[in-house]
Amino acid sequence: MSAIDDLPPLREVIRQHALSARKSLGQNFLLDLNLTARIARAAAPLDDSTIVEIGPGPGGLTRALLALGARRVIAIEHDERAIPALQDISARYPGRLEIVHGDAMTFDPRPLLNGERAKIVANLPYNIATQLLIGWLTTEPWPPWYDMMVLMFQREVGERIVAREDEEAYGRLGVLANWRCETKILFDIAPSAFVPPPKVTSSVVRLVPRTEPLACDRKLLEQVAAAAFGQRRKMLRQSLKSLGVDPARLAQAAGVDATRRAETVPISGFVAMARELADIRAET
């Protein structure tokens, strides 16, 4: 008996289906069902929710989501070896688990949602975690098709996601994530909880989309942040030159001195610079 259902313990599931973790797929299996349940509870309320899960592997988090009341889980798994294990879970929870054998980098779950909002809950494969997040943060239109993300990252990536101005981890990812979402690191998970244990601590991060982010063109905001942080140790008057406009004008629009560095500029300042960049390009 496991802690959450009457399915076999995850170690037995891995043995039965020969699910050795593959480094090429960024796999680190979380076998503690108490921890998977804690991640699932972080996405509460689960009742009547549709969950999109990426990389379920042997299904520890999948089981927790279903046991704790998720109405429907859409599990996207690239590794065909894991499909039989997920099918066992589907049989235990009839009609509530939809298994998609596909690549999360290219698969769009929206056609399966029938216009409903979903939550994204996942222990993301480390090797594609940031790419997936940026894809979800840049989806259009906004507000997006999901109303919450509860995701596991390497601690270093989690710190970059939640970072704000004057924090060491603040950069392009923090600007984008916090412009569009409210972000928070909920808790850490030690390497010893995984098989095989990664070399780093993991963090579970919650992102809740802002209904009305500060208005600006997203692509221009990304361009400004990329320029500013591309040479993060240089002053704005130097780093923003790559945009082909007067850096002083952008800095003035943000209400900061051009001798400041990117990591000192709040998100509202980057939004103001993106708006000013739009005006400048409209003039030419």
C-alpha positions in Angstrom: 0.0 0.0 0.0 1.2 3.5 -0.8 0.4 6.6 1.2 -2.2 7.9 -1.3 -3.8 5.0 -3.1 -3.8 1.2 -3.5 -1.4 1.1 -6.4 2.1 -0.3 -6.0 5.0 1.8 -4.5 6.9 3.7 -7.1 10.1 1.7 -6.6 8.1 -1.4 -7.6 6.5 0.4 -10.6 10.0 1.4 -11.8 11.2 -2.2 -11.4 8.2 -3.7 -13.1 8.5 -1.5 -16.1 12.3 -1.2 -16.2 12.1 2.6 -15.9 15.7 3.5 -15.3 16.1 7.2 -15.5 17.7 8.5 -18.7 20.0 11.5 -18.4 19.3 12.3 -22.1 15.6 13.0 -21.1 16.5 15.0 -18.0 14.8 12.4 -15.8 15.1 12.3 -12.1 12.2 10.4 -10.5 10.6 11.7 -7.3 9.6 8.6 -5.4 8.4 10.0 -2.1 4.6 10.1 -2.4 4.4 12.4 0.5 6.4 15.0 -1.5 4.4 14.4 -4.7 1.2 15.0 -2.6 2.7 18.2 -1.2 3.3 19.5 -4.8 -0.2 18.5 -5.8 -1.7 20.3 -2.8 0.3 23.5 -3.8 -2.0 23.7 -6.9 -5.2 23.6 -4.7 -8.1 23.8 -5.2 -7.9 20.6 -7.3 -11.6 19.7 -7.2 -13.1 20.2 -10.7 -9.7 21.2 -12.1 -8.0 20.1 -15.3 -4.3 19.6 -14.9 -1.7 19.5 -17.6 1.3 17.5 -16.4 4.6 17.3 -18.2 7.0 14.3 -17.9 5.0 12.2 -15.4 7.5 9.3 -15.7 6.3 6.5 -13.3 3.4 8.7 -12.2 4.0 9.7 -8.7 2.7 13.2 -9.1 0.0 12.0 -11.4 -1.3 9.7 -8.7 -1.2 12.5 -6.1 -3.2 14.8 -8.3 -5.9 12.3 -9.0 -6.0 11.0 -5.4 -6.4 14.6 -4.2 -9.4 15.3 -6.4 -8.3 16.6 -9.8 -11.2 16.0 -12.2 -8.9 15.4 -15.2 -5.2 15.1 -15.7 -3.6 15.4 -19.2 -0.2 13.7 -18.9 2.3 14.5 -21.7 5.1 11.9 -21.7 7.9 11.6 -24.2 9.3 8.3 -22.9 7.3 5.5 -24.4 8.7 3.2 -21.6 6.5 5.1 -19.1 3.2 4.7 -21.0 2.3 1.2 -19.5 2.8 2.5 -15.9 0.6 5.5 -16.7 -2.0 3.2 -18.2 -2.1 1.3 -14.9 -3.0 4.6 -13.2 -5.6 5.3 -15.8 -7.3 2.0 -15.1 -7.3 2.9 -11.3 -9.0 6.3 -12.1 -11.3 5.6 -15.1 -12.0 8.5 -17.4 -9.8 10.9 -15.5 -6.3 10.4 -16.9 -5.6 11.2 -20.5 -2.1 10.1 -21.6 -0.4 11.8 -24.5 2.7 10.2 -25.9 4.4 13.3 -27.3 7.0 16.0 -26.9 6.0 18.8 -24.6 8.2 21.2 -26.5 5.9 21.0 -29.5 2.6 19.6 -28.1 -0.2 22.2 -27.7 -2.7 21.0 -25.1 -5.3 23.7 -25.8 -7.3 21.6 -28.3 -7.9 19.1 -25.5 -9.2 21.7 -23.1 -12.5 22.5 -24.9 -12.1 26.1 -23.9 -11.6 25.4 -20.2 -8.8 26.9 -18.2 -6.2 24.4 -16.8 -3.4 24.3 -14.3 0.1 23.2 -15.2 1.7 21.0 -12.5 4.9 19.2 -13.2 8.3 18.0 -12.1 9.9 19.4 -15.2 12.8 17.6 -17.0 15.8 19.9 -16.1 17.1 20.0 -19.6 14.0 21.7 -21.1 12.4 23.3 -18.0 13.4 27.0 -18.8 12.4 26.6 -22.4 9.0 25.3 -21.5 8.4 28.1 -19.0 9.4 30.8 -21.4 7.0 29.3 -24.0 4.1 29.4 -21.4 5.0 33.0 -20.3 5.0 34.2 -23.9 1.8 32.6 -25.0 -0.8 34.8 -26.6 -3.4 35.9 -26.1 -3.1 36.9 -22.4 -4.5 36.0 -19.9 -3.4 32.5 -21.0 -5.1 29.2 -21.1 -3.9 28.2 -17.7 -4.7 29.9 -14.4 -1.8 28.6 -12.3 1.6 26.8 -12.8 3.2 24.8 -10.0 6.5 23.6 -11.3 9.8 22.1 -10.1 13.1 23.6 -11.2 16.7 23.5 -10.1 17.0 25.9 -7.2 19.1 28.3 -9.2 16.5 28.5 -11.9 13.7 29.0 -9.3 15.7 31.9 -7.8 16.0 33.5 -11.3 12.2 33.2 -11.8 11.2 35.0 -8.6 14.1 37.5 -8.5 13.3 41.3 -8.5 15.5 44.3 -8.8 18.7 44.5 -6.7 18.8 40.8 -6.2 21.7 38.8 -7.6 19.6 36.4 -9.6 17.6 39.2 -11.3 17.7 39.0 -15.1 15.7 38.6 -18.3 13.7 35.6 -16.9 12.8 37.5 -13.7 11.6 40.5 -15.8 9.4 38.3 -18.0 8.0 36.0 -15.3 7.2 38.8 -12.8 5.8 41.1 -15.4 3.2 38.5 -16.4 2.8 36.5 -13.2 2.9 36.6 -9.4 5.7 34.2 -8.5 6.8 32.5 -5.3 9.2 29.7 -4.3 7.1 27.4 -2.1 9.6 24.9 -0.8 12.8 23.1 -1.7 13.4 19.4 -2.2 16.7 17.8 -1.4 18.6 15.7 -4.0 18.2 12.6 -1.9 14.5 12.5 -2.6 15.2 11.6 -6.3 16.3 8.6 -8.2 19.0 9.2 -9.4 19.8 12.1 -7.0 20.6 15.2 -9.0 23.7 17.3 -8.0 21.5 20.3 -7.0 18.6 21.1 -4.8 15.2 21.6 -6.5 12.6 24.2 -5.8 8.8 24.1 -6.3 7.7 27.5 -7.8 4.1 28.8 -8.1 3.3 31.2 -10.9 -0.2 32.8 -11.1 -0.9 34.9 -14.3 -1.7 38.5 -13.8 -5.0 39.4 -15.4 -3.7 42.8 -16.5 0.1 43.0 -16.6 1.5 46.5 -17.1 0.7 47.4 -20.8 3.5 47.1 -23.3 4.6 45.1 -26.3 5.9 41.8 -25.0 8.5 41.4 -27.8 9.9 44.9 -27.2 10.0 44.2 -23.5 12.0 41.1 -24.2 14.3 43.0 -26.5 15.0 45.7 -23.9 15.7 43.2 -21.2 17.9 41.1 -23.5 20.0 44.2 -24.4 20.2 45.5 -20.8 21.2 42.1 -19.2 23.3 41.0 -22.2 26.0 43.3 -20.8 24.8 43.3 -17.2 28.0 44.8 -15.7 27.8 47.8 -18.0 25.7 50.9 -17.5 22.5 51.3 -19.4 24.0 54.0 -21.5 26.3 51.3 -23.0 24.2 48.1 -22.8 21.1 49.7 -24.5 23.1 50.9 -27.5 22.5 47.6 -29.2 18.8 48.6 -29.7 19.9 51.3 -32.1 18.3 54.2 -30.2 19.4 56.8 -27.7 19.9 54.9 -24.4 19.4 58.1 -22.4 15.9 58.5 -23.8 15.0 55.0 -22.7 16.5 55.5 -19.3 14.7 58.8 -18.9 11.4 57.1 -19.7 12.1 54.6 -17.0 12.8 57.3 -14.5 16.4 56.1 -13.9 19.8 57.5 -14.6 21.6 56.1 -17.7 24.6 55.3 -15.4 22.5 52.7 -13.6 23.0 48.9 -14.3 20.2 46.6 -15.5 19.9 44.7 -12.2 18.8 47.9 -10.4 15.9 48.7 -12.7 12.4 47.5 -11.6 10.0 45.7 -13.9 8.0 48.9 -14.3 11.1 50.6 -15.6 11.6 47.9 -18.2 8.0 48.3 -19.3 8.5 52.0 -19.6 11.5 51.5 -21.8 9.6 49.1 -24.0 6.9 51.7 -24.4 9.4 54.4 -25.3 11.1 52.1 -27.7 7.8 51.5 -29.4 7.3 55.3 -29.7 10.8 55.8 -31.1 10.3 53.2 -33.8 6.9 54.6 -34.7 8.6 57.9 -35.3 11.0 56.5 -37.9 
